Amino acid sequence: MLIIRMQRVGRKNIPSFRMVITEKKRAPKSGAYLEVLGSYNPQTKKTELASERIKYWIMQGAQISATAHNLLVGAKIIEAKKINKAKRSKVVDITGN
């Protein structure tokens, strides 16, 4: 299965991300991807996306990771609600009851 996701590039403490299409089983840092679909720099908030290629891969059945989905919604490439990816903390009963 193909997935559109973010791949971290850049130096230590200076993150930058590529949006790539890759096999879901491959590790994000493996470097093996089919195509680069864009880039995102969180420090400058600069986003460059190839909207036509992204739409093409979605039409071919590629899945989208939550972070990539939220970036595409923010860039108005797809119309949907943003996904809340925040993890909920479990309540631990320390009294033993």
Summary of the structure (lengths in Angstrom):
residues: 97
radius of gyration: 16.3
end to end distance: 45.3
largest distance: 56.8
contacts: 219
relative contact order: 0.20
helix: 19%
strand: 34%
